[in-house]
Amino acid sequence: MEFFAGSSQFAEGLGKIWEPIFKFIKPLVDAAEGAEKLLKLLP
């Protein structure tokens, strides 16, 4: 049972680390996708 408790804490820690990174990267990805769509509209 201890393994599961440890792994959930580990996952929670990873979530706390990744959340700000993901929040920072997401707008960049959205902007890149938007730029790609605009480029495809150009002849």
mmCIF entry with sequence, helices, sheets and N, C-alpha, C, O atoms, coordinates in Angstrom:
data_MODEL
# 
_entry.id   MODEL 
# 
_entity.id                         1 
_entity.type                       polymer 
_entity.pdbx_number_of_molecules   1 
# 
_entity_poly.entity_id                      1 
_entity_poly.type                           'polypeptide(L)' 
_entity_poly.nstd_linkage                   no 
_entity_poly.nstd_monomer                   no 
_entity_poly.pdbx_seq_one_letter_code       MEFFAGSSQFAEGLGKIWEPIFKFIKPLVDAAEGAEKLLKLLP 
_entity_poly.pdbx_seq_one_letter_code_can   MEFFAGSSQFAEGLGKIWEPIFKFIKPLVDAAEGAEKLLKLLP 
_entity_poly.pdbx_strand_id                 A 
# 
loop_
_entity_poly_seq.entity_id 
_entity_poly_seq.num 
_entity_poly_seq.mon_id 
_entity_poly_seq.hetero 
1 1  MET n 
1 2  GLU n 
1 3  PHE n 
1 4  PHE n 
1 5  ALA n 
1 6  GLY n 
1 7  SER n 
1 8  SER n 
1 9  GLN n 
1 10 PHE n 
1 11 ALA n 
1 12 GLU n 
1 13 GLY n 
1 14 LEU n 
1 15 GLY n 
1 16 LYS n 
1 17 ILE n 
1 18 TRP n 
1 19 GLU n 
1 20 PRO n 
1 21 ILE n 
1 22 PHE n 
1 23 LYS n 
1 24 PHE n 
1 25 ILE n 
1 26 LYS n 
1 27 PRO n 
1 28 LEU n 
1 29 VAL n 
1 30 ASP n 
1 31 ALA n 
1 32 ALA n 
1 33 GLU n 
1 34 GLY n 
1 35 ALA n 
1 36 GLU n 
1 37 LYS n 
1 38 LEU n 
1 39 LEU n 
1 40 LYS n 
1 41 LEU n 
1 42 LEU n 
1 43 PRO n 
# 
_struct_asym.id          A 
_struct_asym.entity_id   1 
# 
_struct_conf.conf_type_id            HELX_P 
_struct_conf.id                      HELX_P1 
_struct_conf.pdbx_PDB_helix_id       AA1 
_struct_conf.beg_label_comp_id       GLU 
_struct_conf.beg_label_asym_id       A 
_struct_conf.beg_label_seq_id        2 
_struct_conf.pdbx_beg_PDB_ins_code   ? 
_struct_conf.end_label_comp_id       LEU 
_struct_conf.end_label_asym_id       A 
_struct_conf.end_label_seq_id        41 
_struct_conf.pdbx_end_PDB_ins_code   ? 
_struct_conf.beg_auth_comp_id        GLU 
_struct_conf.beg_auth_asym_id        A 
_struct_conf.beg_auth_seq_id         2 
_struct_conf.end_auth_comp_id        LEU 
_struct_conf.end_auth_asym_id        A 
_struct_conf.end_auth_seq_id         41 
_struct_conf.pdbx_PDB_helix_class    1 
_struct_conf.details                 ? 
_struct_conf.pdbx_PDB_helix_length   40 
# 
_struct_conf_type.id          HELX_P 
_struct_conf_type.criteria    ? 
_struct_conf_type.reference   ? 
# 
loop_
_atom_site.group_PDB 
_atom_site.id 
_atom_site.type_symbol 
_atom_site.label_atom_id 
_atom_site.label_alt_id 
_atom_site.label_comp_id 
_atom_site.label_asym_id 
_atom_site.label_entity_id 
_atom_site.label_seq_id 
_atom_site.pdbx_PDB_ins_code 
_atom_site.Cartn_x 
_atom_site.Cartn_y 
_atom_site.Cartn_z 
_atom_site.occupancy 
_atom_site.B_iso_or_equiv 
_atom_site.pdbx_formal_charge 
_atom_site.auth_seq_id 
_atom_site.auth_comp_id 
_atom_site.auth_asym_id 
_atom_site.auth_atom_id 
_atom_site.pdbx_PDB_model_num 
ATOM 1   N N  . MET A 1 1  ? 0.836  -1.200 0.000   1.00 0.00 ? 1  MET A N  1 
ATOM 2   C CA . MET A 1 1  ? 0.000  0.000  0.000   1.00 0.00 ? 1  MET A CA 1 
ATOM 3   C C  . MET A 1 1  ? 0.875  1.256  0.000   1.00 0.00 ? 1  MET A C  1 
ATOM 4   O O  . MET A 1 1  ? 0.506  2.273  -0.586  1.00 0.00 ? 1  MET A O  1 
ATOM 5   N N  . GLU A 1 2  ? 2.030  1.181  0.656   1.00 0.00 ? 2  GLU A N  1 
ATOM 6   C CA . GLU A 1 2  ? 2.906  2.348  0.730   1.00 0.00 ? 2  GLU A CA 1 
ATOM 7   C C  . GLU A 1 2  ? 3.368  2.796  -0.647  1.00 0.00 ? 2  GLU A C  1 
ATOM 8   O O  . GLU A 1 2  ? 3.550  3.987  -0.897  1.00 0.00 ? 2  GLU A O  1 
ATOM 9   N N  . PHE A 1 3  ? 3.554  1.829  -1.536  1.00 0.00 ? 3  PHE A N  1 
ATOM 10  C CA . PHE A 1 3  ? 4.011  2.158  -2.890  1.00 0.00 ? 3  PHE A CA 1 
ATOM 11  C C  . PHE A 1 3  ? 3.012  3.077  -3.578  1.00 0.00 ? 3  PHE A C  1 
ATOM 12  O O  . PHE A 1 3  ? 3.393  4.046  -4.235  1.00 0.00 ? 3  PHE A O  1 
ATOM 13  N N  . PHE A 1 4  ? 1.721  2.763  -3.421  1.00 0.00 ? 4  PHE A N  1 
ATOM 14  C CA . PHE A 1 4  ? 0.685  3.565  -4.073  1.00 0.00 ? 4  PHE A CA 1 
ATOM 15  C C  . PHE A 1 4  ? 0.642  4.976  -3.486  1.00 0.00 ? 4  PHE A C  1 
ATOM 16  O O  . PHE A 1 4  ? 0.485  5.952  -4.220  1.00 0.00 ? 4  PHE A O  1 
ATOM 17  N N  . ALA A 1 5  ? 0.780  5.082  -2.173  1.00 0.00 ? 5  ALA A N  1 
ATOM 18  C CA . ALA A 1 5  ? 0.794  6.396  -1.533  1.00 0.00 ? 5  ALA A CA 1 
ATOM 19  C C  . ALA A 1 5  ? 1.984  7.202  -2.050  1.00 0.00 ? 5  ALA A C  1 
ATOM 20  O O  . ALA A 1 5  ? 1.852  8.388  -2.350  1.00 0.00 ? 5  ALA A O  1 
ATOM 21  N N  . GLY A 1 6  ? 3.137  6.560  -2.152  1.00 0.00 ? 6  GLY A N  1 
ATOM 22  C CA . GLY A 1 6  ? 4.335  7.237  -2.647  1.00 0.00 ? 6  GLY A CA 1 
ATOM 23  C C  . GLY A 1 6  ? 4.187  7.669  -4.090  1.00 0.00 ? 6  GLY A C  1 
ATOM 24  O O  . GLY A 1 6  ? 4.593  8.772  -4.457  1.00 0.00 ? 6  GLY A O  1 
ATOM 25  N N  . SER A 1 7  ? 3.606  6.804  -4.911  1.00 0.00 ? 7  SER A N  1 
ATOM 26  C CA . SER A 1 7  ? 3.482  7.134  -6.333  1.00 0.00 ? 7  SER A CA 1 
ATOM 27  C C  . SER A 1 7  ? 2.461  8.251  -6.549  1.00 0.00 ? 7  SER A C  1 
ATOM 28  O O  . SER A 1 7  ? 2.614  9.049  -7.473  1.00 0.00 ? 7  SER A O  1 
ATOM 29  N N  . SER A 1 8  ? 1.420  8.322  -5.711  1.00 0.00 ? 8  SER A N  1 
ATOM 30  C CA . SER A 1 8  ? 0.444  9.398  -5.884  1.00 0.00 ? 8  SER A CA 1 
ATOM 31  C C  . SER A 1 8  ? 1.068  10.733 -5.472  1.00 0.00 ? 8  SER A C  1 
ATOM 32  O O  . SER A 1 8  ? 0.787  11.766 -6.079  1.00 0.00 ? 8  SER A O  1 
ATOM 33  N N  . GLN A 1 9  ? 1.913  10.709 -4.441  1.00 0.00 ? 9  GLN A N  1 
ATOM 34  C CA . GLN A 1 9  ? 2.623  11.931 -4.044  1.00 0.00 ? 9  GLN A CA 1 
ATOM 35  C C  . GLN A 1 9  ? 3.575  12.349 -5.154  1.00 0.00 ? 9  GLN A C  1 
ATOM 36  O O  . GLN A 1 9  ? 3.712  13.534 -5.456  1.00 0.00 ? 9  GLN A O  1 
ATOM 37  N N  . PHE A 1 10 ? 4.227  11.368 -5.756  1.00 0.00 ? 10 PHE A N  1 
ATOM 38  C CA . PHE A 1 10 ? 5.158  11.619 -6.857  1.00 0.00 ? 10 PHE A CA 1 
ATOM 39  C C  . PHE A 1 10 ? 4.413  12.253 -8.031  1.00 0.00 ? 10 PHE A C  1 
ATOM 40  O O  . PHE A 1 10 ? 4.878  13.229 -8.618  1.00 0.00 ? 10 PHE A O  1 
ATOM 41  N N  . ALA A 1 11 ? 3.245  11.685 -8.367  1.00 0.00 ? 11 ALA A N  1 
ATOM 42  C CA . ALA A 1 11 ? 2.440  12.209 -9.471  1.00 0.00 ? 11 ALA A CA 1 
ATOM 43  C C  . ALA A 1 11 ? 1.976  13.631 -9.155  1.00 0.00 ? 11 ALA A C  1 
ATOM 44  O O  . ALA A 1 11 ? 1.946  14.490 -10.037 1.00 0.00 ? 11 ALA A O  1 
ATOM 45  N N  . GLU A 1 12 ? 1.620  13.872 -7.907  1.00 0.00 ? 12 GLU A N  1 
ATOM 46  C CA . GLU A 1 12 ? 1.176  15.202 -7.496  1.00 0.00 ? 12 GLU A CA 1 
ATOM 47  C C  . GLU A 1 12 ? 2.323  16.198 -7.633  1.00 0.00 ? 12 GLU A C  1 
ATOM 48  O O  . GLU A 1 12 ? 2.130  17.326 -8.087  1.00 0.00 ? 12 GLU A O  1 
ATOM 49  N N  . GLY A 1 13 ? 3.519  15.768 -7.235  1.00 0.00 ? 13 GLY A N  1 
ATOM 50  C CA . GLY A 1 13 ? 4.703  16.619 -7.364  1.00 0.00 ? 13 GLY A CA 1 
ATOM 51  C C  . GLY A 1 13 ? 4.983  16.941 -8.815  1.00 0.00 ? 13 GLY A C  1 
ATOM 52  O O  . GLY A 1 13 ? 5.286  18.083 -9.161  1.00 0.00 ? 13 GLY A O  1 
ATOM 53  N N  . LEU A 1 14 ? 4.882  15.923 -9.671  1.00 0.00 ? 14 LEU A N  1 
ATOM 54  C CA . LEU A 1 14 ? 5.097  16.128 -11.108 1.00 0.00 ? 14 LEU A CA 1 
ATOM 55  C C  . LEU A 1 14 ? 4.070  17.111 -11.647 1.00 0.00 ? 14 LEU A C  1 
ATOM 56  O O  . LEU A 1 14 ? 4.405  17.985 -12.447 1.00 0.00 ? 14 LEU A O  1 
ATOM 57  N N  . GLY A 1 15 ? 2.821  16.973 -11.213 1.00 0.00 ? 15 GLY A N  1 
ATOM 58  C CA . GLY A 1 15 ? 1.759  17.869 -11.658 1.00 0.00 ? 15 GLY A CA 1 
ATOM 59  C C  . GLY A 1 15 ? 2.073  19.312 -11.295 1.00 0.00 ? 15 GLY A C  1 
ATOM 60  O O  . GLY A 1 15 ? 1.858  20.220 -12.097 1.00 0.00 ? 15 GLY A O  1 
ATOM 61  N N  . LYS A 1 16 ? 2.588  19.524 -10.075 1.00 0.00 ? 16 LYS A N  1 
ATOM 62  C CA . LYS A 1 16 ? 2.916  20.879 -9.629  1.00 0.00 ? 16 LYS A CA 1 
ATOM 63  C C  . LYS A 1 16 ? 4.063  21.456 -10.446 1.00 0.00 ? 16 LYS A C  1 
ATOM 64  O O  . LYS A 1 16 ? 4.101  22.658 -10.707 1.00 0.00 ? 16 LYS A O  1 
ATOM 65  N N  . ILE A 1 17 ? 4.993  20.605 -10.848 1.00 0.00 ? 17 ILE A N  1 
ATOM 66  C CA . ILE A 1 17 ? 6.130  21.065 -11.656 1.00 0.00 ? 17 ILE A CA 1 
ATOM 67  C C  . ILE A 1 17 ? 5.671  21.375 -13.076 1.00 0.00 ? 17 ILE A C  1 
ATOM 68  O O  . ILE A 1 17 ? 6.043  22.395 -13.655 1.00 0.00 ? 17 ILE A O  1 
ATOM 69  N N  . TRP A 1 18 ? 4.851  20.473 -13.631 1.00 0.00 ? 18 TRP A N  1 
ATOM 70  C CA . TRP A 1 18 ? 4.451  20.592 -15.039 1.00 0.00 ? 18 TRP A CA 1 
ATOM 71  C C  . TRP A 1 18 ? 3.409  21.659 -15.300 1.00 0.00 ? 18 TRP A C  1 
ATOM 72  O O  . TRP A 1 18 ? 3.357  22.215 -16.398 1.00 0.00 ? 18 TRP A O  1 
ATOM 73  N N  . GLU A 1 19 ? 2.568  21.960 -14.302 1.00 0.00 ? 19 GLU A N  1 
ATOM 74  C CA . GLU A 1 19 ? 1.464  22.904 -14.535 1.00 0.00 ? 19 GLU A CA 1 
ATOM 75  C C  . GLU A 1 19 ? 1.950  24.254 -15.060 1.00 0.00 ? 19 GLU A C  1 
ATOM 76  O O  . GLU A 1 19 ? 1.449  24.705 -16.090 1.00 0.00 ? 19 GLU A O  1 
ATOM 77  N N  . PRO A 1 20 ? 2.912  24.928 -14.393 1.00 0.00 ? 20 PRO A N  1 
ATOM 78  C CA . PRO A 1 20 ? 3.374  26.221 -14.923 1.00 0.00 ? 20 PRO A CA 1 
ATOM 79  C C  . PRO A 1 20 ? 4.059  26.092 -16.275 1.00 0.00 ? 20 PRO A C  1 
ATOM 80  O O  . PRO A 1 20 ? 3.935  26.974 -17.124 1.00 0.00 ? 20 PRO A O  1 
ATOM 81  N N  . ILE A 1 21 ? 4.788  24.984 -16.478 1.00 0.00 ? 21 ILE A N  1 
ATOM 82  C CA . ILE A 1 21 ? 5.461  24.765 -17.764 1.00 0.00 ? 21 ILE A CA 1 
ATOM 83  C C  . ILE A 1 21 ? 4.410  24.636 -18.861 1.00 0.00 ? 21 ILE A C  1 
ATOM 84  O O  . ILE A 1 21 ? 4.530  25.240 -19.927 1.00 0.00 ? 21 ILE A O  1 
ATOM 85  N N  . PHE A 1 22 ? 3.378  23.841 -18.584 1.00 0.00 ? 22 PHE A N  1 
ATOM 86  C CA . PHE A 1 22 ? 2.323  23.620 -19.569 1.00 0.00 ? 22 PHE A CA 1 
ATOM 87  C C  . PHE A 1 22 ? 1.580  24.926 -19.860 1.00 0.00 ? 22 PHE A C  1 
ATOM 88  O O  . PHE A 1 22 ? 1.270  25.229 -21.012 1.00 0.00 ? 22 PHE A O  1 
ATOM 89  N N  . LYS A 1 23 ? 1.295  25.702 -18.795 1.00 0.00 ? 23 LYS A N  1 
ATOM 90  C CA . LYS A 1 23 ? 0.598  26.983 -18.977 1.00 0.00 ? 23 LYS A CA 1 
ATOM 91  C C  . LYS A 1 23 ? 1.423  27.928 -19.833 1.00 0.00 ? 23 LYS A C  1 
ATOM 92  O O  . LYS A 1 23 ? 0.869  28.746 -20.568 1.00 0.00 ? 23 LYS A O  1 
ATOM 93  N N  . PHE A 1 24 ? 2.753  27.821 -19.743 1.00 0.00 ? 24 PHE A N  1 
ATOM 94  C CA . PHE A 1 24 ? 3.635  28.681 -20.536 1.00 0.00 ? 24 PHE A CA 1 
ATOM 95  C C  . PHE A 1 24 ? 3.708  28.202 -21.984 1.00 0.00 ? 24 PHE A C  1 
ATOM 96  O O  . PHE A 1 24 ? 3.717  29.012 -22.911 1.00 0.00 ? 24 PHE A O  1 
ATOM 97  N N  . ILE A 1 25 ? 3.759  26.889 -22.174 1.00 0.00 ? 25 ILE A N  1 
ATOM 98  C CA . ILE A 1 25 ? 3.927  26.316 -23.517 1.00 0.00 ? 25 ILE A CA 1 
ATOM 99  C C  . ILE A 1 25 ? 2.632  26.366 -24.335 1.00 0.00 ? 25 ILE A C  1 
ATOM 100 O O  . ILE A 1 25 ? 2.671  26.590 -25.545 1.00 0.00 ? 25 ILE A O  1 
ATOM 101 N N  . LYS A 1 26 ? 1.493  26.157 -23.680 1.00 0.00 ? 26 LYS A N  1 
ATOM 102 C CA . LYS A 1 26 ? 0.214  26.075 -24.406 1.00 0.00 ? 26 LYS A CA 1 
ATOM 103 C C  . LYS A 1 26 ? -0.042 27.280 -25.317 1.00 0.00 ? 26 LYS A C  1 
ATOM 104 O O  . LYS A 1 26 ? -0.369 27.082 -26.487 1.00 0.00 ? 26 LYS A O  1 
ATOM 105 N N  . PRO A 1 27 ? 0.094  28.529 -24.828 1.00 0.00 ? 27 PRO A N  1 
ATOM 106 C CA . PRO A 1 27 ? -0.136 29.672 -25.731 1.00 0.00 ? 27 PRO A CA 1 
ATOM 107 C C  . PRO A 1 27 ? 0.835  29.688 -26.910 1.00 0.00 ? 27 PRO A C  1 
ATOM 108 O O  . PRO A 1 27 ? 0.474  30.105 -28.010 1.00 0.00 ? 27 PRO A O  1 
ATOM 109 N N  . LEU A 1 28 ? 2.072  29.232 -26.677 1.00 0.00 ? 28 LEU A N  1 
ATOM 110 C CA . LEU A 1 28 ? 3.056  29.185 -27.769 1.00 0.00 ? 28 LEU A CA 1 
ATOM 111 C C  . LEU A 1 28 ? 2.619  28.187 -28.828 1.00 0.00 ? 28 LEU A C  1 
ATOM 112 O O  . LEU A 1 28 ? 2.735  28.447 -30.025 1.00 0.00 ? 28 LEU A O  1 
ATOM 113 N N  . VAL A 1 29 ? 2.112  27.036 -28.376 1.00 0.00 ? 29 VAL A N  1 
ATOM 114 C CA . VAL A 1 29 ? 1.637  26.007 -29.310 1.00 0.00 ? 29 VAL A CA 1 
ATOM 115 C C  . VAL A 1 29 ? 0.423  26.534 -30.078 1.00 0.00 ? 29 VAL A C  1 
ATOM 116 O O  . VAL A 1 29 ? 0.324  26.361 -31.293 1.00 0.00 ? 29 VAL A O  1 
ATOM 117 N N  . ASP A 1 30 ? -0.494 27.174 -29.360 1.00 0.00 ? 30 ASP A N  1 
ATOM 118 C CA . ASP A 1 30 ? -1.685 27.743 -30.015 1.00 0.00 ? 30 ASP A CA 1 
ATOM 119 C C  . ASP A 1 30 ? -1.274 28.789 -31.050 1.00 0.00 ? 30 ASP A C  1 
ATOM 120 O O  . ASP A 1 30 ? -1.832 28.828 -32.146 1.00 0.00 ? 30 ASP A O  1 
ATOM 121 N N  . ALA A 1 31 ? -0.308 29.629 -30.710 1.00 0.00 ? 31 ALA A N  1 
ATOM 122 C CA . ALA A 1 31 ? 0.161  30.666 -31.636 1.00 0.00 ? 31 ALA A CA 1 
ATOM 123 C C  . ALA A 1 31 ? 0.806  30.027 -32.860 1.00 0.00 ? 31 ALA A C  1 
ATOM 124 O O  . ALA A 1 31 ? 0.596  30.483 -33.985 1.00 0.00 ? 31 ALA A O  1 
ATOM 125 N N  . ALA A 1 32 ? 1.586  28.979 -32.645 1.00 0.00 ? 32 ALA A N  1 
ATOM 126 C CA . ALA A 1 32 ? 2.244  28.292 -33.761 1.00 0.00 ? 32 ALA A CA 1 
ATOM 127 C C  . ALA A 1 32 ? 1.199  27.675 -34.687 1.00 0.00 ? 32 ALA A C  1 
ATOM 128 O O  . ALA A 1 32 ? 1.331  27.744 -35.909 1.00 0.00 ? 32 ALA A O  1 
ATOM 129 N N  . GLU A 1 33 ? 0.163  27.072 -34.107 1.00 0.00 ? 33 GLU A N  1 
ATOM 130 C CA . GLU A 1 33 ? -0.897 26.470 -34.922 1.00 0.00 ? 33 GLU A CA 1 
ATOM 131 C C  . GLU A 1 33 ? -1.652 27.551 -35.691 1.00 0.00 ? 33 GLU A C  1 
ATOM 132 O O  . GLU A 1 33 ? -1.999 27.355 -36.856 1.00 0.00 ? 33 GLU A O  1 
ATOM 133 N N  . GLY A 1 34 ? -1.905 28.681 -35.050 1.00 0.00 ? 34 GLY A N  1 
ATOM 134 C CA . GLY A 1 34 ? -2.590 29.787 -35.711 1.00 0.00 ? 34 GLY A CA 1 
ATOM 135 C C  . GLY A 1 34 ? -1.762 30.314 -36.881 1.00 0.00 ? 34 GLY A C  1 
ATOM 136 O O  . GLY A 1 34 ? -2.301 30.588 -37.953 1.00 0.00 ? 34 GLY A O  1 
ATOM 137 N N  . ALA A 1 35 ? -0.453 30.455 -36.672 1.00 0.00 ? 35 ALA A N  1 
ATOM 138 C CA . ALA A 1 35 ? 0.438  30.939 -37.730 1.00 0.00 ? 35 ALA A CA 1 
ATOM 139 C C  . ALA A 1 35 ? 0.455  29.953 -38.896 1.00 0.00 ? 35 ALA A C  1 
ATOM 140 O O  . ALA A 1 35 ? 0.468  30.351 -40.061 1.00 0.00 ? 35 ALA A O  1 
ATOM 141 N N  . GLU A 1 36 ? 0.454  28.669 -38.566 1.00 0.00 ? 36 GLU A N  1 
ATOM 142 C CA . GLU A 1 36 ? 0.465  27.631 -39.610 1.00 0.00 ? 36 GLU A CA 1 
ATOM 143 C C  . GLU A 1 36 ? -0.805 27.726 -40.462 1.00 0.00 ? 36 GLU A C  1 
ATOM 144 O O  . GLU A 1 36 ? -0.746 27.620 -41.687 1.00 0.00 ? 36 GLU A O  1 
ATOM 145 N N  . LYS A 1 37 ? -1.952 27.925 -39.805 1.00 0.00 ? 37 LYS A N  1 
ATOM 146 C CA . LYS A 1 37 ? -3.221 28.045 -40.538 1.00 0.00 ? 37 LYS A CA 1 
ATOM 147 C C  . LYS A 1 37 ? -3.203 29.272 -41.445 1.00 0.00 ? 37 LYS A C  1 
ATOM 148 O O  . LYS A 1 37 ? -3.679 29.221 -42.579 1.00 0.00 ? 37 LYS A O  1 
ATOM 149 N N  . LEU A 1 38 ? -2.646 30.388 -40.933 1.00 0.00 ? 38 LEU A N  1 
ATOM 150 C CA . LEU A 1 38 ? -2.569 31.610 -41.742 1.00 0.00 ? 38 LEU A CA 1 
ATOM 151 C C  . LEU A 1 38 ? -1.683 31.387 -42.962 1.00 0.00 ? 38 LEU A C  1 
ATOM 152 O O  . LEU A 1 38 ? -2.004 31.837 -44.062 1.00 0.00 ? 38 LEU A O  1 
ATOM 153 N N  . LEU A 1 39 ? -0.564 30.688 -42.760 1.00 0.00 ? 39 LEU A N  1 
ATOM 154 C CA . LEU A 1 39 ? 0.355  30.425 -43.872 1.00 0.00 ? 39 LEU A CA 1 
ATOM 155 C C  . LEU A 1 39 ? -0.318 29.565 -44.938 1.00 0.00 ? 39 LEU A C  1 
ATOM 156 O O  . LEU A 1 39 ? -0.085 29.751 -46.133 1.00 0.00 ? 39 LEU A O  1 
ATOM 157 N N  . LYS A 1 40 ? -1.145 28.631 -44.505 1.00 0.00 ? 40 LYS A N  1 
ATOM 158 C CA . LYS A 1 40 ? -1.842 27.754 -45.459 1.00 0.00 ? 40 LYS A CA 1 
ATOM 159 C C  . LYS A 1 40 ? -2.875 28.537 -46.275 1.00 0.00 ? 40 LYS A C  1 
ATOM 160 O O  . LYS A 1 40 ? -3.182 28.176 -47.411 1.00 0.00 ? 40 LYS A O  1 
ATOM 161 N N  . LEU A 1 41 ? -3.409 29.614 -45.683 1.00 0.00 ? 41 LEU A N  1 
ATOM 162 C CA . LEU A 1 41 ? -4.398 30.432 -46.396 1.00 0.00 ? 41 LEU A CA 1 
ATOM 163 C C  . LEU A 1 41 ? -3.733 31.266 -47.486 1.00 0.00 ? 41 LEU A C  1 
ATOM 164 O O  . LEU A 1 41 ? -4.358 31.611 -48.489 1.00 0.00 ? 41 LEU A O  1 
ATOM 165 N N  . LEU A 1 42 ? -2.449 31.588 -47.274 1.00 0.00 ? 42 LEU A N  1 
ATOM 166 C CA . LEU A 1 42 ? -1.729 32.381 -48.278 1.00 0.00 ? 42 LEU A CA 1 
ATOM 167 C C  . LEU A 1 42 ? -1.456 31.544 -49.511 1.00 0.00 ? 42 LEU A C  1 
ATOM 168 O O  . LEU A 1 42 ? -1.223 30.340 -49.402 1.00 0.00 ? 42 LEU A O  1 
ATOM 169 N N  . PRO A 1 43 ? -1.480 32.164 -50.690 1.00 0.00 ? 43 PRO A N  1 
ATOM 170 C CA . PRO A 1 43 ? -1.218 31.421 -51.928 1.00 0.00 ? 43 PRO A CA 1 
ATOM 171 C C  . PRO A 1 43 ? 0.244  30.983 -52.020 1.00 0.00 ? 43 PRO A C  1 
ATOM 172 O O  . PRO A 1 43 ? 0.638  30.346 -52.997 1.00 0.00 ? 43 PRO A O  1 
# 
